[in-house]
Each structure stands twice: as structure tokens, then as C-alpha cells.
Amino acid sequence: MSYGTAHPEKSVVGGVFILGGLVLLGCAVTQLGATAADLVRANDQAAAGATTYAAECAKCHGQRGEGLASAPALMGPGALPVYPRNSGGSGDPGFIDGQQLQIEAQARPAGAAWRDPIRNAQDLYSYTSTHMPQSHAGELKPGDYWAVVNFLLAAQGATLPAGGIGPANASSIQIPRR
């Protein structure tokens, strides 16, 4: 008896299960956060930032910056988006409407749980030094916040300027998008 001709729906269902399994396997091996090479490069360029990140940020954002629970990814593909991902008028978390975000920014009350766009190192520093670490926001030294900014951007593939990123040059250093 040949199942392929007598019961074609079984072969279709079997094919769907195999395809679904392959998709899940592909997702399971997709690296979230920074790769080992990204972390080595970032540690080489910003060792102080790696130390501060491990002590203050990794418990929420993960050792590779992959994001844990409700904490967003800080390193790797899709990390450090210009606009927060939980905003967007379509109901689709991946959809970003710049005009809608501008309207929300103008209408949001002071202290609302929403962040301004992060386009460059200064924006990242301003956000992290005001809001992070969440359990004791704003309590680190300015140098520690700058060290973490250097570490994150090096992990994202930025080539840090001589002397690193700081107040004098941060506005001119764009966030690398991967």
C-alpha cells in the first residue's frame, strides 16, 4: 500500500511538520546579542565599560546584551533602535511611525515611561545616565556611563576615536545599526 497516493493529506501534513521543525531549529541557532568576536573587540577597546556593563547592566540585559525578560537588547542585530519598539500606531511592535512618535513626544506627560530617539552616542549617554540602572538610576559616576557607552558602541561595530567617546565628540558619533 502506498500512502503517498492513497492519503496525500498525510504527506502534506508531514511536510508541514518537517518545515516547521526546520524553522524552529533555525531560530534556535540564531545568535541573540553580541557574538564572541563582538565582545572581544568591545573589551579590547573599552575594558572599563565591559567591567561596568557586567556589574550593572548584564543582570537585566544579558551577558551578550541580548535582552532578558522586559529589558531590551543592547548589542547585536536590531539592538539600540532609534525609536522604542513598544511604540507605533499599527499594533505591530515592529512598525514605527515617526510622525506618530513625534505627536506622542509632544503630548507625553513629564516622567512618562517612554524614551526620546537614540541616534548618537550623546543620546545614548543621556538616556542611560538618567534612567539606568533601573534599580538605582543615575547613581553611577559619569565616567562609568561613558565607559558603558563606549563598550556598547564598540560591540555594535563602531570604531572608537582616540581617547574614546565623551562629551566633546558624542553628538557626532552615530549608533551603528545592524
C-alpha positions as CSV (number, residue, x, y, z in Angstrom):
1,M,0.0,0.0,0.0
2,S,1.3,3.4,-0.9
3,Y,0.5,6.2,1.5
4,G,1.6,8.9,-0.9
5,T,-1.2,8.2,-3.4
6,A,-3.9,6.8,-1.1
7,H,-3.6,9.6,1.6
8,P,-2.0,12.7,0.0
9,E,-3.0,14.8,3.0
10,K,-0.7,12.8,5.3
11,S,2.3,13.7,3.1
12,V,1.3,17.4,3.2
13,V,0.8,17.4,7.0
14,G,4.2,15.6,7.3
15,G,5.8,18.1,5.1
16,V,4.4,21.0,7.2
17,F,5.7,19.4,10.4
18,I,9.2,18.9,8.9
19,L,9.2,22.5,7.6
20,G,8.0,23.8,11.0
21,G,10.8,21.9,12.7
22,L,13.4,23.3,10.4
23,V,12.2,26.8,11.0
24,L,12.3,26.3,14.8
25,L,15.8,24.8,14.5
26,G,16.9,27.8,12.5
27,C,15.5,30.1,15.2
28,A,17.2,28.1,18.0
29,V,20.6,28.6,16.5
30,T,20.2,32.3,15.7
31,Q,22.6,34.3,17.9
32,L,20.9,36.9,20.0
33,G,23.0,39.7,21.3
34,A,26.7,40.2,20.6
35,T,28.8,37.5,19.1
36,A,32.0,36.3,20.8
37,A,34.0,38.4,18.3
38,D,31.9,41.5,19.1
39,L,32.6,41.1,22.8
40,V,36.3,40.6,22.3
41,R,36.5,43.7,20.1
42,A,34.5,45.8,22.7
43,N,36.5,44.5,25.6
44,D,39.7,45.4,23.8
45,Q,38.5,48.9,23.0
46,A,36.6,49.6,26.2
47,A,37.6,47.3,29.1
48,A,36.3,49.7,31.8
49,G,32.9,49.7,30.1
50,A,32.9,45.9,29.9
51,T,33.5,45.7,33.7
52,T,30.7,48.2,34.4
53,Y,28.4,46.5,32.0
54,A,29.0,43.1,33.6
55,A,28.4,44.6,37.1
56,E,25.5,46.9,36.4
57,C,23.7,46.0,33.1
58,A,24.1,42.3,32.4
59,K,21.7,41.1,35.1
60,C,18.8,42.7,33.1
61,H,20.2,42.9,29.6
62,G,22.2,39.7,29.4
63,Q,25.9,38.9,29.2
64,R,25.8,39.4,25.4
65,G,23.3,42.3,25.6
66,E,20.6,40.1,24.1
67,G,17.9,41.4,26.4
68,L,16.2,39.5,29.2
69,A,12.5,39.5,30.2
70,S,11.3,43.0,29.5
71,A,14.8,44.6,29.2
72,P,15.6,45.3,25.5
73,A,18.6,44.1,23.6
74,L,21.6,46.5,23.8
75,M,24.0,44.6,21.5
76,G,23.7,42.6,18.3
77,P,21.3,42.8,15.3
78,G,18.4,45.1,15.9
79,A,19.8,46.5,19.2
80,L,19.7,50.2,20.2
81,P,16.9,51.2,17.8
82,V,16.3,54.9,17.2
83,Y,12.8,54.7,18.5
84,P,11.5,52.4,21.2
85,R,9.9,49.3,19.9
86,N,6.8,49.4,22.0
87,S,5.5,52.5,20.3
88,G,3.8,52.5,17.0
89,G,0.2,53.1,16.0
90,S,-0.4,50.0,13.9
91,G,-0.5,47.4,16.8
92,D,2.5,45.8,15.1
93,P,5.5,46.2,17.5
94,G,7.9,46.3,14.5
95,F,6.1,49.2,12.9
96,I,7.5,52.6,13.6
97,D,5.7,55.7,12.5
98,G,8.0,58.7,13.0
99,Q,5.1,61.2,12.8
100,Q,3.1,59.3,15.4
101,L,6.1,59.2,17.7
102,Q,6.6,63.0,17.3
103,I,2.9,63.5,18.3
104,E,3.3,61.2,21.3
105,A,6.5,63.0,22.3
106,Q,4.7,66.4,22.3
107,A,1.8,65.0,24.2
108,R,3.5,62.8,26.8
109,P,3.5,63.9,30.4
110,A,6.7,64.6,32.2
111,G,8.2,61.4,33.6
112,A,6.2,59.1,31.3
113,A,7.7,55.7,30.6
114,W,8.8,56.5,27.1
115,R,12.2,57.5,25.7
116,D,13.4,60.0,23.2
117,P,15.0,58.8,20.0
118,I,18.6,57.5,20.3
119,R,20.5,58.5,17.2
120,N,24.0,59.1,18.5
121,A,26.3,58.4,21.5
122,Q,25.2,61.6,23.3
123,D,21.5,60.4,23.1
124,L,22.6,57.0,24.5
125,Y,24.5,58.6,27.3
126,S,21.7,61.0,28.2
127,Y,19.2,58.1,28.4
128,T,21.4,55.7,30.3
129,S,22.8,58.3,32.8
130,T,19.2,59.4,33.6
131,H,17.3,56.1,33.6
132,M,19.8,53.3,34.2
133,P,20.5,51.0,36.1
134,Q,16.8,50.8,36.7
135,S,17.2,49.8,40.4
136,H,19.4,52.9,41.1
137,A,19.0,55.2,38.1
138,G,21.5,58.0,37.7
139,E,23.7,56.9,40.6
140,L,26.8,55.7,38.7
141,K,29.7,58.1,38.0
142,P,29.6,60.0,34.7
143,G,32.8,58.1,33.7
144,D,31.1,54.8,34.3
145,Y,28.2,55.8,32.0
146,W,30.7,56.9,29.3
147,A,32.6,53.7,29.7
148,V,29.4,51.6,29.1
149,V,28.5,53.8,26.0
150,N,32.0,53.1,24.6
151,F,31.6,49.4,25.3
152,L,28.1,49.1,23.7
153,L,29.1,51.0,20.6
154,A,32.4,49.0,20.2
155,A,30.3,45.8,20.4
156,Q,28.0,47.2,17.7
157,G,31.0,47.7,15.4
158,A,31.8,51.3,15.9
159,T,35.5,52.3,15.7
160,L,36.1,54.4,18.8
161,P,38.1,57.6,18.4
162,A,41.4,58.0,20.1
163,G,40.6,58.7,23.8
164,G,37.1,57.2,23.4
165,I,33.7,58.7,23.2
166,G,32.9,61.5,25.7
167,P,31.1,64.8,26.0
168,A,33.3,66.6,23.4
169,N,32.5,64.1,20.5
170,A,29.5,62.1,21.4
171,S,27.0,64.1,19.4
172,S,28.9,63.3,16.2
173,I,29.1,59.5,16.7
174,Q,26.2,57.7,15.3
175,I,24.8,54.5,16.7
176,P,25.8,51.6,14.3
177,R,22.7,49.8,13.0
178,R,22.9,46.1,12.3
